[in-house]
Amino acid sequence: MPPHDSPTVLPNKWALWAEHSNVPGSLQDILPGVSPDLARRASRWFAEDEGERARIARELVLASSGALKIVRTRGVGAFLHRPTSVLFHLVPGGTVAMGFDDEAWGALREQYQFWDECDEAESVLQSREIRPRARVQVAPFLLGARPLSSEQLEAIAAGRPPGPGEGRAPPDLARVAKLPADKYLEFLEAFGAGTFGEGEILEFERALSGFGLRLPSEAEREHAARAGTSRLFPHGDAIPSSPNIGMNPFGFVDLGADAEVCADGWVPSLEGIPADGRPRVAPGAPRVVRGGAASCYPWQGCAEWTLLLCAWRGPATAHDGFLTLRPAMSL
């Protein structure tokens, strides 16, 4: 994998979003930024050797004032968030080319042009909703290894940490740290996502802020899916046959299967999206959703695979009742 660009560290980048949303403004106080040097080094996580990754992980734990615990530095950087027992993966900072263009369309069209669902695919891939391409700088951050389970959602909404049996990481973290990649994939696949309706988004957002967590911006979510590359799907460029596409290079499993809510307000174009990775403010608009291919599976030959594209985006209203939440944490 090529080295990632060094991120632009913007400690107050959520101020505008907090001002225009109903999330407490103190959110920016409980999510301090790491030093520019640590952010730069974290953004080179996958280019470093095991020793340097371990040093970076220890410094991130110190910067979190003890809120994080190292789970593994072998390949993926995994951390346990102590207040909630939610498992997070480190997403290195870098530049992401968001959206879709004719070049990407041509590469995909070679695969589906003779399929019966060609017209449905063309409708999605030519839509202004995933265009124009936008280059966005994303700072390193943590993103939930999996969407929250129903039990985790219920506990966090009530303002209490999830208890045993509510999606907590197993106590034997030393074992998890040593798992080879295929076994770590099996470990992550054991967790199911809880779903909710559009009217509950703000409640969960407020509850997350009480634990120092938040919704990811859609730029962060797309950067996590592309994993520092220009790939069309989280797993690569081949059109998948099911939502079970496996793990991407940043350690996220089946990204695009669940309809994941982002912090951004829905605007049917990428034109004008913030270049620094913060959420786009759109008062009165529904939130942006990324993914959702599993909620309509088995597929009916309507190009449902397009929901797995790294670039796919839509309004939360289109997935009401099937929304999921993958929390983020600023560094």
N, C-alpha and C positions, 0 to 999 in steps of 0.2 A: 504494500500500500504506500502511495506517495506521502511524504510528510505533509502535515496540515499547516495551513497558514497560521501565523500568530494572530490571536484574537485581539479585538479592541475591547479593553475593559472599561465598562461604563457603570460604576457603582450605583448611580441613581437612575438607571435606564427604565425602571418600572414606575417612576414618579408620575408620568403622564397617564399611564394606564390606571394607577391607583386613584388618581384624581378624578377620572371619568367613570370609574366603576364604583360599585358599592362595597368594595373590599377596604378594610381599614387602612388609612394612609400609613400607619405604623409598620406596615408590611416591609417598607424599604429599610426600616431600622433593624428588623430582625433578620434581614438577609444581607449581611455585609459582604463586600467583595474581597476576594483574596488579593494578594500582592500581584502586581504585573508580572514579576518573575515566576511566581508559582503558576499563574494562569498560562504563561508561555510554555512552561515545562509540562503542565497537564495536557496542553494541546498537542504535545508530541508523545503522548502515552504509548501508542503502538509502535513508535520508532525507537523506543528506549529498551534497554535490557531489563532483566528482572530486578536487579539491584536498584536501578534508578526508579523503576515503577514503585517499588516498596518504599523508597524515600519520599516520593511524591505523595503516595497514599498516606503515610504518617503525617506529613505536613498538612494535607487536607483535613485529616482528623483534628489536628491541633487548631486549624483555622475555623473549624466548626464548633469550637468550644466544647468538644466532647459529644456532640449530637450524633456523630458518625462512628461506626466501628468497622474496621477492615474485614471483609469476608474473603476476597481473593484478589490477587494481583497477577495471577497466571493468565496471560492474555487479556481478558476483560477485567476492568477495574470494578469490583463489586463492593458495595458498602451497605451496612445495616443502619437504618435511621433509628436510633435508640428510642426516641419518644413515641414512635408508632410501630416499630418493628417491621417497617416496609423495606424491602430490598431494592437498592438503587444501583444503576450502572453509570459509570463516568462517561460522558459524551465530550470528547476533546473539542476545543474550539476550532474554528476555521471558516472558510468562505463556502457558502452553498449557492449553487445556481438553481434557484427555485423555479418551478413551473415546467412548461412544455413548449416545444417549438417544432417547426417543420422537419428539422433534422431528426429529432427523436420520433416524430410521427412516421417518417419514412422508414426508420429502422424497425418499428413495430409493424407497419403495414405489410412488410414482406412476410410476416408470420401469419397474419389473419386475413389477407386480402381475398382469399378464396373460401372463407368460412361463411356460413349462413348468417352469422351475426355481424357481418362486415359493416352494414349500415349503422347498427347500434354503436359499434366501436367508433366509427367516423364521427358520429354525433358528439361523443364525449371528447375525443382527441382534438377536434377542431373548435371546441368550445372556448370562448373568451374567459371562462371561469378559471382555467389553468394557464392562462397566458397574460401578458408576455413574460418571457424569462426575466428574472430579477436576481442580481447578485447581492447576497446579504451576508454580513459578517456576524457570526455567532460566537459568543464567549463560551468557555467551558462551563458545563453545568451537570447536574445529576438528573437522571430520568428513571422512573420506576421500571424495574426489570420486567414487570407484568402489570396490566391494568389491575386496579383494586378489586378484590372479591366482594360479594354482597355483604359478608360479615365485616370486612374492613370498612366498607362504605358506611354501614350502620354505626359502627363504633366511632369512626372519625366524625360523623355528623353529630353524634352525641357528645363530642368533645372528650372522649376517653380513648386511650390506646387500645387497639385490638387485643383481646385476651388469647389464651391458648386455644388452638383449633380455629382461630379466626384469620387464617392466612399468614400467621407469623412464620418467619424463617425458622427452620429446625434449630434446636439448641446446639447441635454438633457442627458449628461453623468451621471447625478445623477440617472436618471431612469434606465439606463443600469446597473449601479452598483448594483441595488436592484433586478434585474431580477432573478427569480429562474432558475435553470439549463436548464429546458426544454424551457423556453422563450428565454434564452440567445442563445440556439441552433438555434431557429427560427430567431433570429436577425442575426446570422452569416450566415445562409443559404440564406439570401436575397442578398448576394453579388455574382456576377458572375465573372469568371476569364477571363482576356484578353489573347489572344494567339499571338504568333509571330514565326518567323523563326530562324533557327540556326545562320544565318549571322547577326542577330541583338543582339546576346547575349553580345558581348563586349561593344556595345553602351549603353545598359542598365546597364551593370556593372559599366562603367565609370560614368554614371549619378547617380547611387546609391551612389557611393563613395563621390560625391559632397554634399550629404545630411547626410553623416556619416553612411551610410548603406552599405550592401554587400550581396552577395549570401551566403547561408549556405554551409558548407562542407557537404559531404554526411554522414559523421559520425554524425554530428549534426542533420541532417534530419532523420536519422534512430533512433537516440536517442529520438527525438520528437515523432516519430511514436510509438515506443515501450513503451514510457511513464514510464521509470524506471522499466520495467518488461521484461519477456522473451516471451511475446505474439507474435503470428505469424502474426496477422493482427492488425492494430491500434485499432479495436473494440474488439479483442479477438482471439480465436483459431478456430472458426467455419468458414468454407468456405462461403463467402457471395454470394448472388444471384444477386446483382447489385452493382454499385459503391457507392450507398447511404448507407454508413455503419454507419453514425452518428458520434457522438463526442467521442474522446478518453479521458483518464483521465487528459491529459494536456490541454484539451479544444479545440483541433483541429478537425475540421469537415471534414469528407470524405477524409482523407489523403489517397493518392494513386489514387484518381479519376482523378486528373489533372497531366499532365506530367511536373513536377517541376524541373527546372534547378538547378544544384549544382555548386559550385566553382571548384570541382575536374576535372582534365582531365581523360578521359576514359581509364581504363586499365581493360582487361577482366578477372580479378581475384582480390580478396581481399588480396592476399599475398603482404606484404610490405606496406600496408596502414599505414599512420602515427598513432602512438599510443596515440598522444596527441590531436586528434580531428581536426587538421588543414587539409586543402585541400591537396590532392595529386597532385603534379606537373607532367604533362605529355605533354611536348611541342609538338605542332602540332596535338594533339589528340582532338577529339570532347569532349564536356563537358559530365559529368554524368547527367542522368535524373533519377528521382525517381517517380514512378507512371505512370498514363496514361490510366487507365481502362475506363474512361468516353469517351475518344476519339474514342473508338471502340465499343461503346454501341449503340444499343442492341448487346449483345454478340452472337457469332455464334457457340458456343460449341467448342471453341479452347482453353479452359483453360485461357480465358482472366482474370479470377479472380486472377491469379498469379501476375498480375500487382499491386494488392492491398497488396501483402505481404510486411511486414516491410523490408524484406531483398532484395526485387526485385530492380535491378539496370540495366540500359542500356545506350547506347550512344545517345546523342541528335539527331544524324542523323536519328534515327529510329522514331522520333516524329517531324521531321521538319515541321513547319507550325502550330503545335499544342502545342508548348512549352508554359509554364506559369512560373511566377516568384513570389515566396514567399520570401520577403526580410528578412534578419537577421540583428541584431545589437549586437555588442559586448558590454559587461558590464565592 
